[in-house]
Amino acid sequence: MITCSWNSIRGWEAPRLEPYGPLNLMPTASVLHYATSCFEGLKLYRGYDSRLRLFRPDRNCRRMLGSAVRIALPAFDPEELQKLLEALVRVDGAKWLPRSRPGSFLYLRPTMIADAAALGVQKPSGALLYIIACCFPSLDEPQGKFGLGSTSLSNGNTALPEKQAPGMKLLASKDDMVRAWPGGFGYAKVGANYGPSLIAQGEARARGFDQILWLLGPSCEVTEAGASNFFVVWRTREGRTQLLTAPLGDKVILDGVTRRSVLDLAAERLTTGWEELQALEIEERKFTMTEIEEAIEEGRLIEAFAAGTAVSEGTLGPFVKTTIPQRID
Ligand SMILES: *Cc1c(COP(=O)(O)O)cnc(C)c1O
């Protein structure tokens, strides 16, 4: 792993490459009490052309800076973080992703915590940035745990279908389990966003769903699915085909690298039609469960999908599949 310490007097110290192992923390470390932590998640891929690649790491590095400063962790130059990622990958990449395993990947987790020992509720005077690499289960196996096949949505009030449809099943969040709100920090990948989401997540899993669909407010705005961004493709009542996802403007959702990539690719390749696909309009705006329900009832919903690093493996498979969702209750 790579570690790099910061303190408010000397600033950032020289980064160190060292074996993976435990951290040395005082019980009073800020992070253990006040959730002063943020992280990133990206993958190193062994391509089918046998090259090793990071996917848009500059975006993760910039987003990590935004997350860090939102919770009073120190700023840094995102390009320097990218250099650290590349340094780790140069040491560990070929070892874990041999050329004989094209299509495999490693998950990289840059993390920053306030490790300064101080119980006072105050801006931390010391922090530790570290980067670890780990193997990560494949979430879009052909059986269709995620991705391929349809996505079905439910508010959880009805019995589950006897045979699970392929694809991903989402349980809508309840109004006492809100993930993020305007003026909050939902846009930042900070630890404080995830601990409180685990009850809802656990309930979804226990009831046979794959993820939570995070709703917001009395009108049930659709925001995100678990730790991934959520999209629908539908036809408007006027007959136009749209790709729709929640906007970044009020800082409720995470600015996903995969989300942006889906939007960029769609803007570049699908807005004028592609093969048998009709031209697609792209909308980043607020939308509600009611709108989705109406689209289903009127037969206008074409597909819905979640997009995030965890569920992408460097192919476009999960994103171009068009299937009618089985049910919305
Ligand atoms: C990490 C994450 C995403 C997905 O972001 P990517 O950069 O595409 O991996 C979406 N929503 C939340 C809440 C996340 O934590």
The ligand as a Tripos MOL2 file, in Angstrom:
@<TRIPOS>MOLECULE
LIG
   15    15     1     0     0
SMALL
NO_CHARGES

@<TRIPOS>ATOM
      1 C1        -19.1720    5.4690   -5.7630 C.3       1 LIG1
      2 C2        -20.6010    5.8040   -5.8940 C.ar      1 LIG1
      3 C3        -21.2500    5.9040   -7.1520 C.ar      1 LIG1
      4 C4        -20.6100    5.4780   -8.4370 C.3       1 LIG1
      5 O1        -19.5350    6.2670   -8.8140 O.3       1 LIG1
      6 P1        -18.5210    5.7300   -9.8950 P.3       1 LIG1
      7 O2        -17.5090    6.8220   -9.9660 O.co2     1 LIG1
      8 O3        -19.2610    5.5630  -11.1610 O.co2     1 LIG1
      9 O4        -17.9900    4.4570   -9.3770 O.co2     1 LIG1
     10 C5        -22.5570    6.3520   -7.1800 C.ar      1 LIG1
     11 N1        -23.2260    6.6650   -6.0550 N.ar      1 LIG1
     12 C6        -22.6490    6.5710   -4.8410 C.ar      1 LIG1
     13 C7        -23.4380    6.9310   -3.6340 C.3       1 LIG1
     14 C8        -21.3310    6.1260   -4.7240 C.ar      1 LIG1
     15 O5        -20.7760    5.9950   -3.5160 O.3       1 LIG1
@<TRIPOS>BOND
     1     1     2 1
     2     2     3 ar
     3     2    14 ar
     4     3     4 1
     5     3    10 ar
     6     4     5 1
     7     5     6 1
     8     6     7 2
     9     6     8 1
    10     6     9 1
    11    10    11 ar
    12    11    12 ar
    13    12    13 1
    14    12    14 ar
    15    14    15 1
@<TRIPOS>SUBSTRUCTURE
     1 LIG1         1 GROUP 0 **** ****
